[in-house]
Amino acid sequence: MTPTEVFSIAGMITMPMWILMILLPKWKVTRFLIDFKVIPLLLSILYSIYIFQAIQISGAMDFGSLASVMDLFTEENAVLAGWVHYLAFDLVVGMWMLDQNKKLRIYQLVMAPCLFGTFMLGPLGFLLFMMVRAFKQKQL
């Protein structure tokens, strides 16, 4: 498979999980996928494959400066690994948010923008959730 095909596959397995988390967070299938981190584990396997290929092609990775990191993203396998890294970790954060919400019981209409924000903009959705969470915990 080409990196372009893997990029598409990674998106295709991630998108349905986000839809389930936003629209059907309590459904038993959704809960199973969250509890066992099925999609993040699959993404982690993809990440492992492509990050090791990038290391084989380009050698050791240097994260010591912005210029060094920018150089890393000139190698196709490294870019793919970086993208899969984002997909996996944003998804884990979204799953954590839903696990937190088991206790908090934040309305799904409030959780949906937090989850969508995490899906689209990662840290901004997390920040929104943390603000909602702080407000909710004050009420408890």
DOTIVEX-895912 format. One line per 3 residues: number of its first residue (from 1); their letters; for each residue x, y negated, z negated of C-alpha. Coordinates in nm, 4 decimals, decimal comma. Each point is the difference from the previous one (the first is absolute). Example, Ala and Ser with C-alpha at 12.3 -4.5 7.8 and 13.67 -1.06 7.14 Angstrom:
REM DOTIVEX-895912
1> AS> 1,2300:0,4500:-0,7800 ~ 0,1370:-0,3440:0,0660
//
This chain:
REM DOTIVEX-895912
1> MTP> 0,0000:0,0000:0,0000 ~ 0,1166:-0,3498:0,0744 ~ 0,0179:-0,2673:-0,2713
4> TEV> -0,2867:-0,1781:0,1795 ~ -0,2190:0,3093:-0,0311 ~ 0,0925:0,0438:-0,3661
7> FSI> -0,0822:-0,3674:-0,0621 ~ -0,3484:0,0603:0,1409 ~ -0,0484:0,3204:-0,1978
10> AGM> 0,1058:-0,1700:-0,3246 ~ -0,2608:-0,2692:0,0585 ~ -0,2649:0,2561:0,0928
13> ITM> 0,0453:0,1949:-0,3239 ~ 0,0183:-0,3144:-0,2144 ~ -0,3026:-0,1917:0,1319
16> PMW> -0,2656:0,2604:-0,0934 ~ 0,1409:0,0176:-0,3539 ~ -0,0397:-0,3758:-0,0432
19> ILM> -0,3545:0,0171:0,1383 ~ -0,0869:0,2748:-0,2488 ~ 0,1573:-0,1927:-0,2869
22> ILL> -0,1883:-0,3182:0,0856 ~ -0,3389:0,1485:0,0905 ~ -0,0184:0,3343:-0,1854
25> PKW> 0,2452:-0,0187:-0,2920 ~ -0,1912:0,2452:-0,2215 ~ -0,0743:0,2646:0,2648
28> KVT> 0,1569:0,3349:-0,0925 ~ 0,2038:0,0151:0,3226 ~ 0,1370:-0,3491:-0,0612
31> RFL> 0,0779:0,0869:-0,3628 ~ 0,1778:0,3196:0,1075 ~ 0,2154:-0,1922:0,2486
34> IDF> 0,0783:-0,2615:-0,2675 ~ 0,0651:0,2438:-0,2840 ~ 0,2404:0,2106:0,2037
37> KVI> 0,1488:-0,2934:0,1987 ~ -0,0428:0,2021:0,3195 ~ 0,0523:-0,2806:0,2518
40> PLL> 0,2916:-0,1684:-0,1853 ~ 0,1708:0,3396:-0,0194 ~ -0,0401:0,0516:0,3758
43> LSI> 0,1326:-0,3509:0,0598 ~ 0,2926:0,0736:-0,2328 ~ 0,0931:0,3003:0,2117
46> LYS> -0,0116:-0,2151:0,3153 ~ 0,2066:-0,2663:-0,1735 ~ 0,2622:0,2551:-0,1044
49> IYI> 0,0376:0,1291:0,3536 ~ 0,0413:-0,3421:0,1598 ~ 0,2156:-0,1604:-0,2679
52> FQA> 0,2457:0,2910:0,0226 ~ 0,0022:-0,0277:0,3785 ~ 0,0681:-0,3733:-0,0297
55> IQI> 0,2891:0,0681:-0,2378 ~ 0,1429:0,2593:0,2400 ~ -0,0177:-0,2475:0,2875
58> SGA> 0,1121:-0,3188:-0,1760 ~ 0,1882:0,1237:-0,3039 ~ -0,0406:-0,1255:-0,3547
61> MDF> -0,2586:-0,2695:-0,0533 ~ 0,1047:-0,3369:-0,1391 ~ -0,2652:-0,1880:-0,1992
64> GSL> 0,2478:-0,2577:-0,1363 ~ -0,1106:-0,2971:0,2081 ~ -0,2886:-0,1158:0,2144
67> ASV> 0,2193:0,0278:0,3107 ~ 0,0862:0,3619:-0,0872 ~ -0,3654:0,0892:-0,0481
70> MDL> -0,0896:-0,1691:0,3290 ~ 0,2649:0,2142:0,1718 ~ -0,1674:0,3113:-0,1402
73> FTE> -0,3179:-0,0912:0,1825 ~ 0,1649:0,0186:0,3391 ~ -0,0013:0,3823:-0,0141
76> ENA> -0,3348:0,1470:0,1043 ~ 0,0032:0,2825:-0,2555 ~ 0,0808:-0,2438:-0,2809
79> VLA> -0,2868:-0,2284:0,1014 ~ -0,2377:0,2959:0,0088 ~ 0,1233:0,1165:-0,3415
82> GWV> -0,0486:-0,3525:-0,1344 ~ -0,3558:-0,0144:0,1327 ~ -0,0877:0,3411:-0,1454
85> HYL> 0,1542:-0,1158:-0,3287 ~ -0,2447:-0,2946:-0,0046 ~ -0,2946:0,2213:0,0890
88> AFD> 0,0792:0,2530:-0,2722 ~ 0,0694:-0,2458:-0,2797 ~ -0,2967:-0,2262:0,0750
91> LVV> -0,2186:0,3100:-0,0037 ~ 0,1425:0,1142:-0,3344 ~ -0,0690:-0,3458:-0,1433
94> GMW> -0,3582:0,0143:0,1278 ~ -0,0442:0,3436:-0,1555 ~ 0,1391:-0,1282:-0,3298
97> MLD> -0,2470:-0,2876:0,0116 ~ -0,2893:0,2440:0,0388 ~ 0,1349:0,2122:-0,2849
100> QNK> 0,0141:-0,3121:-0,2165 ~ -0,3562:-0,0777:0,0972 ~ -0,1253:0,3264:-0,1520
103> KLR> 0,0427:-0,1717:-0,3389 ~ -0,0660:-0,3578:0,1047 ~ -0,3168:0,0640:0,2015
106> IYQ> 0,0447:-0,3003:0,2258 ~ -0,2822:-0,0233:0,2549 ~ 0,0907:0,1493:0,3363
109> LVM> -0,0877:-0,3269:0,1728 ~ 0,2781:-0,1617:-0,2033 ~ 0,2397:0,2917:0,0484
112> APC> -0,0487:0,0060:0,3771 ~ 0,1842:-0,3314:0,0656 ~ 0,2804:0,1097:-0,2347
115> LFG> 0,0389:0,3267:0,1890 ~ -0,0322:-0,1626:0,3421 ~ 0,2518:-0,2639:-0,1049
118> TFM> 0,2429:0,2712:-0,1098 ~ -0,0508:0,1849:0,3277 ~ 0,0612:-0,3085:0,2131
121> LGP> 0,2332:-0,2147:-0,2121 ~ 0,1374:0,2339:-0,2688 ~ 0,1110:-0,2172:-0,2891
124> LGF> -0,2792:-0,2565:0,0481 ~ -0,2678:0,2653:-0,0467 ~ 0,1880:0,1319:-0,3016
127> LLF> 0,0199:-0,3519:-0,1438 ~ -0,3735:-0,0499:0,0510 ~ -0,0701:0,3307:-0,1739
130> MMV> 0,2244:-0,0905:-0,2925 ~ -0,1871:-0,3299:-0,0436 ~ -0,3387:0,1772:0,0120
133> RAF> 0,1321:0,2644:-0,2387 ~ 0,1220:-0,2643:-0,2487 ~ -0,3375:-0,1730:0,0136
136> KQK> -0,1847:0,3289:-0,0463 ~ 0,2213:0,1086:-0,2922 ~ -0,0711:-0,3327:-0,1719
139> QL> -0,3703:0,0871:0,0148 ~ 0,0439:0,3458:-0,1518
//
